[in-house]
Amino acid sequence: MADINKLVNNIKTIVKDNQIPLNKLMTPDFISSHTKYNDFDSLLAGGGFEITDEKQFNLFPSNDWEAYITRQTQFISWREMRMRAMVIYVGYQITLDD
């Protein structure tokens, strides 16, 4: 039981209220596996989105971004895409901790 509690605590520490930086989630491997683009910057540029930092990204017109993600990926929403990337990231981090 102690191992399960340790695992849960490790996951909580990694996720921290979903505040994993986009550059950790939207890696070139993830983007190229789920889109026709090679990296997140290319995905942004392909939709005409320009950002300089993650705070600016949070100000995107959500409807435009959602529509773009559903057209350019197999995901039904930006949330689903982020959650999938998070699952991969957390799984990788747990593997590194073993």
Kinemage of the C-alpha trace (Angstrom):
@kinemage 1
@onewidth
@group {chain A} dominant
@subgroup {mainchain}
@vectorlist {calphas} color= white
{ca met a 1} P 0.000 0.000 0.000
{ca ala a 2} L 2.891 2.359 0.667
{ca asp a 3} L 4.005 2.004 -2.964
{ca ile a 4} L 0.557 3.034 -4.219
{ca asn a 5} L 0.509 6.056 -1.926
{ca lys a 6} L 3.981 7.025 -3.123
{ca leu a 7} L 2.830 6.705 -6.756
{ca val a 8} L -0.237 8.862 -6.121
{ca asn a 9} L 1.883 11.500 -4.399
{ca asn a 10} L 4.395 11.465 -7.257
{ca ile a 11} L 1.608 11.993 -9.789
{ca lys a 12} L 0.164 14.860 -7.750
{ca thr a 13} L 3.580 16.482 -7.584
{ca ile a 14} L 4.108 16.132 -11.328
{ca val a 15} L 0.697 17.422 -12.369
{ca lys a 16} L 0.344 20.340 -9.888
{ca asp a 17} L -3.156 21.420 -10.906
{ca asn a 18} L -2.509 20.874 -14.609
{ca gln a 19} L 0.245 23.493 -14.594
{ca ile a 20} L 2.709 21.558 -16.706
{ca pro a 21} L 4.259 24.011 -19.183
{ca leu a 22} L 3.148 23.591 -22.789
{ca asn a 23} L 6.724 23.023 -23.931
{ca lys a 24} L 6.829 19.916 -21.711
{ca leu a 25} L 3.513 18.616 -23.048
{ca met a 26} L 3.588 19.616 -26.706
{ca thr a 27} L 6.917 18.061 -27.582
{ca pro a 28} L 8.021 17.620 -31.188
{ca asp a 29} L 7.418 13.861 -30.830
{ca phe a 30} L 3.862 14.400 -29.595
{ca ile a 31} L 3.010 17.027 -32.205
{ca ser a 32} L 4.488 15.084 -35.117
{ca ser a 33} L 2.657 11.938 -33.981
{ca his a 34} L -0.724 13.664 -33.773
{ca thr a 35} L -0.605 16.343 -36.453
{ca lys a 36} L 0.969 16.981 -39.845
{ca tyr a 37} L 3.335 19.457 -38.166
{ca asn a 38} L 6.806 18.837 -36.751
{ca asp a 39} L 6.478 20.938 -33.610
{ca phe a 40} L 4.101 23.143 -31.638
{ca asp a 41} L 5.403 26.372 -33.173
{ca ser a 42} L 4.622 25.003 -36.638
{ca leu a 43} L 1.155 23.956 -35.504
{ca leu a 44} L 0.531 27.482 -34.219
{ca ala a 45} L 1.892 29.100 -37.374
{ca gly a 46} L -0.194 26.800 -39.568
{ca gly a 47} L -3.327 28.261 -38.018
{ca gly a 48} L -2.101 31.823 -38.130
{ca phe a 49} L -1.656 31.947 -34.358
{ca glu a 50} L 1.312 33.900 -33.032
{ca ile a 51} L 2.415 33.801 -29.410
{ca thr a 52} L 5.488 34.899 -27.532
{ca asp a 53} L 4.772 33.191 -24.221
{ca glu a 54} L 2.365 30.827 -22.505
{ca lys a 55} L 0.393 33.669 -20.870
{ca gln a 56} L -0.385 35.066 -24.293
{ca phe a 57} L -1.463 31.600 -25.425
{ca asn a 58} L -4.110 31.573 -22.687
{ca leu a 59} L -5.650 34.682 -24.275
{ca phe a 60} L -6.328 32.971 -27.632
{ca pro a 61} L -9.840 33.162 -29.005
{ca ser a 62} L -10.929 29.765 -27.742
{ca asn a 63} L -13.480 29.067 -30.478
{ca asp a 64} L -10.918 29.641 -33.234
{ca trp a 65} L -8.326 27.470 -31.499
{ca glu a 66} L -10.837 24.674 -30.756
{ca ala a 67} L -11.984 24.606 -34.378
{ca tyr a 68} L -8.385 24.542 -35.590
{ca ile a 69} L -7.419 21.665 -33.268
{ca thr a 70} L -10.415 19.576 -34.344
{ca arg a 71} L -9.519 20.140 -38.018
{ca gln a 72} L -5.791 19.481 -37.643
{ca thr a 73} L -5.799 16.550 -35.204
{ca gln a 74} L -7.778 13.441 -34.355
{ca phe a 75} L -8.724 15.047 -31.028
{ca ile a 76} L -12.230 16.363 -30.411
{ca ser a 77} L -10.972 19.319 -28.370
{ca trp a 78} L -7.899 21.171 -27.151
{ca arg a 79} L -8.640 19.787 -23.684
{ca glu a 80} L -8.522 16.210 -25.003
{ca met a 81} L -5.239 16.929 -26.777
{ca arg a 82} L -3.714 18.428 -23.611
{ca met a 83} L -4.966 15.531 -21.472
{ca arg a 84} L -3.428 12.968 -23.840
{ca ala a 85} L -0.132 14.842 -23.777
{ca met a 86} L -0.331 14.997 -19.984
{ca val a 87} L -0.894 11.240 -19.697
{ca ile a 88} L 2.188 10.641 -21.835
{ca tyr a 89} L 4.239 13.179 -19.862
{ca val a 90} L 3.223 11.807 -16.446
{ca gly a 91} L 3.834 8.222 -17.588
{ca tyr a 92} L 7.294 9.187 -18.757
{ca gln a 93} L 8.053 11.001 -15.507
{ca ile a 94} L 6.891 8.023 -13.420
{ca thr a 95} L 9.115 5.738 -15.484
{ca leu a 96} L 12.060 8.048 -14.825
{ca asp a 97} L 11.357 7.963 -11.075
{ca asp a 98} L 11.523 4.151 -10.895
